[in-house]
Every structure is written in C-alpha cells, then in structure tokens.
C-alpha cells in the first residue's frame, strides 16, 4: 500500500493530501530511510513521523484498504513518542 494511503486509512494523518505533503517534505521515514508519498509500506515496517513538535515512531501491524474509526489504531503499534523542542532544533 502507498504510504500516503496508509497514513490516511490508519488515521495517523486525517487527510490523504496532507499525508502526501508531509511525506514529500521529507518528514517521514520508513525503516530509517526518507520516504515519499508513493513509497510502499508493508507489515513490520517502522515509520517515523515528525509532525509539529512531536516525533512518533510506529510499527505497521496490519494493512487494510478501509477501516472503521475504532479499528484504525489496530493497524499500528506506537513504539516511541517524544516532543521536539525548538531549543533542541537550534543546537543541532
């Protein structure tokens, strides 16, 4: 499945157009490598998303074409979630 579609179906990002923009800005990695919206994801892949002041790492558990809202979180497991402060960004 395409990365942008997975992000929308799993509800990690609400809209597919936004998922495409975030991906194409280089803010998403698959297994440690920068990913574009058209990148293919599969079960077991680890995604790292930088969204605003957060950095979230998830592992894909299931791939589904559609899902209900209450089942969307079952598609992935959150491995790590951290806040990124603007001070950290300036020191790098």
N, C-alpha and C positions, 0 to 999 in steps of 0.2 A: 504494500500500500504506500502511496505517496505520503511524505512527511506532513505536508500541509493538511491533507485529508485526515490523517491520524490525529493530529492536534485538535482539529475541529470535532471529530466524532468522539474523542475521549474527553472533550470539554476542557482540555488544558488551556486552549485559547478559544474564545467564543465564536469567532468568525473565520472562515477559511481565507478571506482576503487579508485579514490581519496576520494570520499564521504565515501566509506567503511573504508578506512584507518583513516580518520579524526574521524569517528564515533567510531571505535574500540580503538582509543587513548583517549576516554573519553572527547572529546572537544565539544560534542553536548548533549543538554538536551532537553527532551520532558516534558513540564509541570513541570519543576524544578527537574526532575529525569534524571540521566545519562542514555544515550541511546546507544545501539549498532546498527550496520547497519541493522540487521534483525528486529529491533523494528517496530511495526506497527504504522502508523500515520493516523489520521482521521481529518476531517474538524473541526475546532475550537481548535485544539492543538496549543500550543505555543512552538516554537523551539528557543533555544538559541545556537548560534554557535560562537565558539572562533576560528577565522581564522587570523593568523598572529597577527597584532597589533590591530585587531578590534573584537568587541563583538557585534553581531547582534541578535536582538530578533524579530521574525516574527510570525504571526498567520496564520495558513493554512485556506484559503478561499474556495479552490476547489481542488479536486483530479481528475487528468486525466492521462490516460495511456501514451498519447503522446500529444504534444502541439507544436504550431509554436513559433518561437523565439519571435515574437512581442506580443504573448499572454501569455508567460511564467510568467511574472510579475503579471498577474491577479490571479495566483494561491495562492498568499500570500500577506499579508499586513505587512510592516515594522513597528513595534511598537517602537523600540529603536535601535539606532546605536551609539556606542561610541568607542573611541580609548583607547587602553590599553597601557599605557607607561611602559617601563621596570622599572622605579622608583617605580610605584605602586606595581609591582610584587615583588620587593625586600623588601618592607616594610611589606608585609603580613606574 
